[in-house]
Amino acid sequence: MGAGAAALLVAGLGAGAASAAQTVTLTETGSSLLYPLFNIWVPHFEKAHPGIRVTTQSTGSGTGIAQAIKGLVQIGASDAYMSNGQLKQSPGILNIPLAISAQSINYNLPGLNGHHLVFSGPVLAGIYSGTINNWDSPAIAKLNPGVKLPNHKIIPVHRTDGSGDTFIFSQYLSFSTPDWNSKIGYGTSISWPAVQGGLGAQGNPGMVEALKGNKYSIAYVGVSFAQQIDAAKLGTAKLVNRAGKAVLPTAKTVSAAAAALGDKTPTDERISLIFAPGANSYPIINYEYAIVNKKQANKATADAVKTLLTWASNQGNAEQYLKQVHFKALPKKIRELSAKQIAQIEG
Amino acid sequence: MSKVKPFRLTMAAVALLIPLALAAIVFFLARYSWQAIGFNGLRFLWTINWNLGNLYGNTVIHHGYEVPPGANYGILAFIVGTLFSSFLAILFAVPVSVGTAMFLSEKAPARMRPWLTMLVELVAVVPSVVFGLWGIFVLVPLIANWISPAITAVFGFIPFFNMNNSTGSGYGLLAASIVLALMITPIITTTLYDALNQVPRELRESAYALGATHFEVVASTMLPTARVTLIGGIVLALGRALGETMAVLMVSGGALNYLPGTIFTPISTMAAFILSQLDSALQDPSNMAVKSLAEIALVLFVITVLVNAAARLLVRRTINVRNA
C-alpha cells in the first residue's frame, strides 16, 4: 500500500516536471476482476509514461462496455467479449485481450475441503438446476469413487449481480450440457432455475463469504480470489475437461487451454476459451478484455490509449504483475493480433 | 394594468420546481419504458419468471417487438419480496420505536436525554451500505446459527416459520426485514418523540390528577394524542423501506424465479433487483432489458404512492372515528 502510494507520488511528480507538454488523463471502468490488475499496473505505467494519467474504477463488465461505447470512458474492462448484436449496433468498437483469467469451483464440505473433489459440467448443471440436490447423490459419487460424501442438501451459490464469472461458468455448463444450453444458456446474468435452498451473492467477495458461512455450499469464484479461498480453507474442485480428464486450475492447465485455442482466435479476438480441447486443458478460462472505441476524441488521447494497451499486453503481462492476481500471460500470437487491433485506434 | 408581484412569482416558481421534478421523473420513466409496457403487458405483474434471454444470440421479433431470444420479464417475485420485507420491517420497528420514544420522553434522566436522542438520530444517518456490511458479518450468521433454530423450535409447526424448508443460510426475508427495521426505527422514534413532547402539559396533569399511573398517562392520554403523528412517521418509514436498495441487496440472498416459502427464504426486492441487473441489462442490444428495469421502477413508484395514499386514508378515518 505504502509503496504503491509512493510510486503514485513519484509518477505524479514526474508528470509535473515533464509536462509543460499536456498530461492526458485516461479513464478505465468495468470488470471487478480486472480492477485489481489495473491498480497494480497503473503506478508502474505512469512512472514509465509521465505524460499519461490513468484513473480506474470497478463497476462491472456491462457498465464497462456501455460506457466505452458511449465515449464516457476510453477503456472499458470486461470479462466477456461483446456479442454480435452489440457489435452490429456499435461497429467501431474493439475487443482487445489484456490477460488470461480462470475460474475455480469451490465448496465448503466439512472434512473434505482438503480433498479435491471432481465435478463435470453436466453434474454442475444438475446441481444448479436442482436435479442433483444431495452431496451423496449417485452422479457425484460416480465422479468421486472411494470418497465418503455426506448425506446433506447442496447449497448452490450464484452471483446476483451481472458478472463475467457467471458468463464463463454458464458457458462451461452450456458447452458441456446440451440440456442446459437449450433451457438456460449463458450470459452475464442468467435466469437461474429456482433451486430450493439455492443462494445468490453479490460480487466475488460475497461468494467467498457465502461459502464460508454455509457448510455444504458450492460456488464459482474468479481465480484472483484464490488467496481468500485458501485462507478460508475452502475446497477447490477438479473439473472434467473436454478430453474427459479431471484437472485443477494450475499454471500448467490454464496455459494448456490457452494454447489449445490460441490458434483459433480470430482477428477481432472475440472467442470463448471455455471447454478447450486437450488432455491437460482447464475448462474455465477466458481472455480479460479492454473494450475500446477505434475513434478517440483527439490524437493525443488516441496515442495515450495505444501506449497504455501496448504496454499492458506486453510489459504488463510480466509475471511480477500477473502472479499477484493469479492471471496468466497472453501467448505471443495473441499479442500480435492485439497489436494489429491497437494500430486501428485513431484520433 | 395589473401590478406585477415579483416576490409571489419567484416563490411560486420555486415551489413548483419539486412537483415538476416529480412529474418529469414519472414522465421519463413512462416514456422510456413504453415499449417494455407494450411487450410485457399485464403478465409483467403476475408472473415470476425473469429471463434476460440469450444476449449473445441474434435478436428476434416477438409480438412485434425486437427482443433477445428467450427474453421474458415477470416481476411478481420482486413485488412480493418488496412488500413482505417492508411490512415485516414495520412490524418489527413499530414496537421498538414506540418503546424508545416513550422512554426518551418519559423515563430517560433529563441530563441524558439530549445524548440519547442524538444517538437515535445518529442511527438514521448511518449509510445503508454500512448496514448491509453489518448485516453480512453479524446479523446473517446470527440468524443462521441462533435465530432460525430458535424460531423453528417454537413455531416450526407452521411451514412459513420452519427453517428446514429453506437453506438456513441466514440470507433472506428475515435478514432483509431486520436490517430495514433498524434503518427505519429512528424515523418513527424521532417523529413520535417530538409529538409526545408536544402533548399539552394540562392534559398530562389532568390525567395525573384523576389518579392515573405513569403508564396509564402515557398509554391512554399521550399516545392517542400523538397517534396521527405516529402513523405519519410509519408512512414515512414505509416509503424508505420500500425503496431501500443497497442494504437489502447485500443480505436478501438474491432470489430469482420463486416466491418466498418461509421467512428464511432468499428474496429480491424491486429496488435491489434493478441495481443488480442493470449491468447485464446494458448488454442487451435490443435495450428491452433496460426498459423493463425502468418499468419496474415505474411500478415501484406506483406502489409507493398507493401505499402512501392508503395510509393517509387510514389516518383520516381514525380522526373521523374519534371525532364522531
Interface residues (C-beta under 8 A of the other chain):
Chain A: T59 G60 S61 G62 T63 I65 A66 A80 M82 S83 N84 G85 Q86 K88 Q89 I155 T160 D161 G162 S163 G185 Y186 G187 T188 S189 I190 S191 W192 P193 A194 Q196 G197 G198 L199 G200 A201 Q202 G206 E209 A210 G213 N214 S217
Chain B: N49 W50 N51 L52 N54 L55 Y56 G57 N58 T59 P68 G70 N72 I136 V140 P141 A144 S166 T167 S169 G170 Y171 L249 M250 G253 G254 A255 L256 N257 Y258 G261 P266 S268 S276 Q277 L278 D279 S280 A281 L282 Q283 P285 S286
